C-alpha cells in the first residue's frame, strides 16, 4: 500500500487486542459499555432537544452546551461501537484506512471539545464579570465564529497528526494493543523513524493543552475575583451555580488528559492507558449531560416539563 511519496507499507489491516487478555470479562464489559453508550446518546440528544425547543435556553451558554453535547456524541460514536464489537466477535480487525479515519475523527473531536470548554469558560467570564454587557459582548455572530473556530482548529490539528502517521511505514507487527486506533499504539507499530511524528504530536498537544488551560484559568481567576467582591450572597450563589457544572466537566476532561500525558511509554503501562482512554472516550461523554442536567435548574425544569407532558399525552 502506498502511503506517500517513496513511503511503502505492507500492512493493510490491524488487529485490535482490546481487553482480550481478560476473556472472562468480555460479556460484562460488553453490557457495561453498551449501557454507557446508550445513556450517552440519550443524555446528550436530550440536552440538544431541550435547548432547541425552549426559547428561554436560546442563550450563548446553552448554544455552546448544545455543541458540547454534539461533540460528546461524535467522539463517543467513533470509538465505542468498535469497542463493543470486538468484545463479542472473533474478528478484531480494522483496515489501515479505517484505522486512520477513526484516529482523525476522534482526534478532531477531542481537540474541538478541548477548546469548546475554553470558549465556555470565556462565556462564563463575560456573564459573571460583565453581566450588563453580556448580550452585546456575546453576540450571535461572535458565538458562531468561536464555535466555527474550534471546529476548524480541531480539524487542522487532527489532519496534521494523521498526515504524520501516514508518512510512516508499517511493515512489522499489525497487532494494536488497544481497543481503538490511539496515537501511541499506532506509532509503536511503525518500522520507520517516528521522531518527527513524536515531535509533531508533542508540539501540538502541548500547545493545545497550554492554550486551553490558560484561557480557562484566566477566565476563572477573573470570575473568582469578581465573586469575592460581590456584596450579596444571592449574587454569589447565582455566580457559583452558573460555573459549577462547567468546572466539574473541565476538571474531569483535563484531569484524564494530564494523566495520559504522565503515563510512561512502556508495556506495563498499556493497561492504564486503555483504562484512561475508556474514561476519556466512553465515560466523559456520558458524564457531561449528567453533570449539566443535574446541576442546572433551567435544564432540569425543562426536562421535567417534557416528561410530564409526555406522561399526560400517554395517559389520555
C-alpha positions in Angstrom: 0.0 0.0 0.0 1.4 3.4 -1.0 1.2 5.9 1.8 3.0 8.8 0.3 6.0 9.7 -1.9 8.5 6.9 -1.5 6.8 5.5 1.5 5.5 1.9 1.4 3.8 -0.3 3.9 3.0 -4.0 3.8 0.3 -3.7 6.5 -3.3 -3.4 5.2 -5.2 -4.4 8.3 -4.6 -4.0 12.1 -5.8 -6.4 14.8 -7.2 -4.7 17.9 -6.4 -6.6 21.1 -8.9 -4.6 23.2 -9.3 -6.4 26.6 -8.8 -9.9 25.1 -6.3 -10.7 27.9 -9.4 -10.9 30.2 -11.7 -13.3 28.4 -14.0 -13.8 31.5 -14.7 -10.0 31.4 -15.8 -9.8 27.8 -19.5 -10.2 28.3 -19.8 -8.0 31.5 -17.7 -5.3 29.7 -20.0 -5.5 26.6 -23.1 -5.0 28.8 -21.4 -2.1 30.7 -20.2 -0.3 27.6 -23.4 -0.8 25.7 -25.4 0.7 28.7 -23.0 3.6 28.9 -23.2 4.3 25.2 -27.0 4.2 25.3 -27.1 6.6 28.2 -24.6 8.9 26.4 -26.7 9.1 23.2 -30.0 9.6 25.1 -28.5 12.1 27.6 -26.7 14.3 25.0 -29.5 14.1 22.5 -31.9 15.0 25.3 -29.9 18.1 26.1 -29.8 19.2 22.5 -33.6 18.7 22.1 -34.3 20.5 25.4 -32.2 23.5 24.4 -33.7 23.6 20.9 -37.4 23.6 21.9 -37.1 26.0 24.9 -36.7 29.7 23.8 -35.6 30.5 27.3 -32.4 28.5 26.7 -31.5 30.2 23.4 -28.6 32.0 25.0 -24.8 31.8 24.3 -24.2 29.4 27.3 -26.7 26.9 26.1 -25.6 27.3 22.4 -22.1 26.2 23.5 -23.6 23.5 25.7 -25.5 22.0 22.7 -22.3 21.9 20.7 -20.5 20.2 23.6 -23.2 17.6 23.7 -22.9 17.1 19.9 -19.1 16.6 20.2 -19.7 14.1 23.0 -22.0 12.1 20.8 -19.5 12.3 17.9 -16.3 11.2 19.6 -18.0 8.6 21.6 -19.6 7.2 18.4 -16.1 7.0 16.8 -14.6 4.7 19.4 -17.4 3.0 21.4 -19.2 0.9 18.7 -15.9 -0.7 17.7 -15.0 -1.4 21.3 -18.4 -3.0 21.8 -18.0 -5.0 18.6 -14.6 -6.5 19.4 -15.9 -7.6 22.8 -18.4 -10.0 21.2 -16.9 -11.0 17.9 -13.9 -13.1 17.0 -13.0 -10.7 14.2 -11.0 -7.9 15.8 -9.5 -6.4 12.6 -9.8 -2.9 11.3 -8.4 -1.8 7.9 -5.5 0.5 7.7 -7.6 3.3 6.1 -10.4 2.6 8.7 -7.8 3.0 11.5 -6.6 6.3 10.1 -10.1 7.6 9.6 -11.0 6.6 13.2 -7.9 8.4 14.6 -8.6 11.5 12.5 -12.2 11.9 13.7 -11.6 11.1 17.4 -8.6 13.5 17.4 -10.5 16.3 15.7 -13.5 15.9 18.1 -11.3 15.8 21.2 -9.3 18.9 20.3 -12.5 20.7 19.3 -14.1 19.8 22.7 -10.9 21.0 24.5 -11.3 24.5 23.0 -15.1 24.4 23.3 -14.7 24.1 27.1 -12.3 27.1 26.9 -14.9 29.1 24.9 -17.5 28.2 27.6 -15.1 29.4 30.3 -14.8 32.7 28.4 -18.6 32.9 28.2 -18.9 32.4 31.9 -16.3 35.1 32.5 -18.3 37.6 30.4 -21.6 36.6 32.1 -20.2 37.0 35.7 -17.8 39.9 35.2 -19.8 42.0 32.7 -23.5 40.9 33.1 -24.9 44.2 31.8 -22.9 43.9 28.6 -23.3 40.1 28.2 -25.8 40.0 25.4 -23.8 42.7 23.5 -20.4 41.2 24.1 -21.5 37.6 23.3 -23.4 38.4 20.1 -24.8 35.6 17.8 -22.0 36.4 15.3 -19.2 36.1 17.8 -20.7 32.9 19.2 -20.9 31.4 15.7 -17.3 32.5 14.9 -16.0 31.0 18.2 -17.7 27.6 17.5 -16.6 27.6 13.9 -13.0 28.4 15.0 -12.9 25.4 17.5 -14.1 23.0 14.8 -11.7 24.4 12.2 -8.7 24.2 14.6 -9.6 20.7 15.7 -9.7 19.6 12.1 -6.4 21.3 11.2 -4.6 19.7 14.2 -6.0 16.3 13.5 -5.2 16.4 9.8 -1.6 17.3 10.7 -1.2 14.4 13.2 -2.9 12.0 10.8 -0.6 13.0 8.0 2.4 12.5 10.3 1.2 8.9 10.9 0.6 8.3 7.2 4.2 9.3 6.4 5.5 6.4 8.5 6.0 2.8 7.2 4.2 -0.2 8.7 5.9 -3.4 7.8 6.2 -5.4 11.0 3.5 -6.4 13.6 0.0 -5.4 12.9 -1.3 -6.0 16.4 -2.6 -2.9 18.2 -2.6 -3.3 22.0 -5.6 -1.2 22.4 -9.4 -1.2 21.6 -9.0 1.6 19.1 -6.5 3.5 16.9 -4.9 5.6 19.6 -1.8 7.6 18.6 0.9 5.9 20.7 -0.5 2.5 19.9 -0.2 3.1 16.1 3.2 4.7 16.5 4.6 1.7 18.3 3.9 -0.4 15.2 5.9 1.8 12.8 9.1 0.3 11.3 10.5 3.8 10.3 11.9 6.6 12.5 9.0 8.1 14.4 10.9 11.1 15.7 9.2 13.7 13.5 5.8 12.3 14.3 6.5 12.3 18.0 7.8 15.8 18.0 4.8 16.9 15.9 2.4 15.3 18.4 4.3 16.8 21.4 4.2 20.3 20.0 0.5 20.2 19.0 -0.6 18.5 22.3 1.4 20.9 24.5 0.3 24.0 22.6 -3.4 23.0 22.7 -3.4 21.9 26.3 -1.4 25.0 27.5 -3.6 27.4 25.5 -7.0 25.9 26.5 -5.9 25.7 30.2 -4.6 29.3 30.1 -7.9 30.6 28.8 -9.8 28.6 31.4 -7.5 29.6 34.3 -7.5 33.3 33.3 -11.3 33.3 33.0 -11.9 31.7 36.3 -9.3 33.9 38.1 -11.3 36.9 37.0 -14.6 35.2 37.9 -13.3 34.4 41.5 -12.1 38.0 42.0 -15.5 39.3 40.8 -17.4 36.8 43.0 -15.3 37.7 46.1 -16.2 41.4 45.6 -20.0 40.7 45.4 -21.8 42.2 48.4 -24.9 40.0 48.3 -24.9 36.2 49.0 -27.6 35.8 46.4 -25.4 37.0 43.6 -22.6 34.9 45.0 -24.7 31.7 44.9 -26.0 32.5 41.4 -22.5 33.1 40.0 -21.2 29.9 41.6 -24.2 27.8 40.3 -23.5 29.0 36.7 -19.9 27.9 36.9 -20.0 24.7 39.0 -21.1 22.4 36.2 -18.5 23.7 33.8 -15.7 23.5 36.4 -16.7 19.9 37.1 -16.6 19.0 33.4 -13.2 20.8 32.9 -11.7 19.0 35.9 -12.6 15.5 34.6 -11.7 16.2 31.0 -8.3 17.8 31.6 -7.5 15.6 34.6 -7.7 12.5 32.4 -5.7 14.2 29.6 -2.9 15.1 32.0 -3.0 11.5 33.4 -2.4 10.2 29.9 0.4 12.6 29.4 2.1 11.4 32.6 1.9 7.7 31.8 5.3 6.3 30.9 5.6 4.7 27.5 6.2 1.1 28.5 4.4 -2.2 28.0 3.5 -2.4 31.7 1.5 0.9 31.3 -0.7 -0.2 28.4 -3.5 -1.4 30.7 -3.5 2.0 32.4 -3.6 3.8 29.0 -6.5 1.6 27.9 -8.5 2.3 31.1 -7.8 6.0 31.0 -8.8 6.1 27.3 -12.1 4.3 28.3 -12.8 7.0 30.8 -11.9 9.7 28.2 -13.8 8.4 25.2 -16.6 6.4 26.9 -17.3 7.8 30.4 -16.8 11.6 29.8 -19.5 11.8 27.0 -21.9 10.1 29.4 -21.0 12.2 32.5 -21.3 15.6 30.8 -25.0 15.5 30.3 -25.5 14.2 33.8 -23.3 17.0 35.2 -25.0 19.7 33.3 -28.6 18.4 33.8 -28.3 17.6 37.5 -26.6 20.9 38.4 -28.6 23.2 36.0 -32.0 24.4 37.2 -33.2 25.5 33.7 -32.3 22.2 32.0 -33.9 20.2 34.9 -37.1 22.2 34.8 -37.5 21.9 31.1 -36.8 18.1 31.2 -39.4 17.7 33.9 -42.0 19.6 31.8 -41.2 17.4 28.8 -41.5 14.2 30.8 -44.7 15.4 32.5 -46.2 16.4 29.0 -45.3 13.0 27.6 -46.8 11.2 30.5 -50.1 13.2 30.2 -50.3 12.6 26.5 -49.9 8.8 27.0 -52.4 8.6 29.8 -55.1 10.4 27.8 
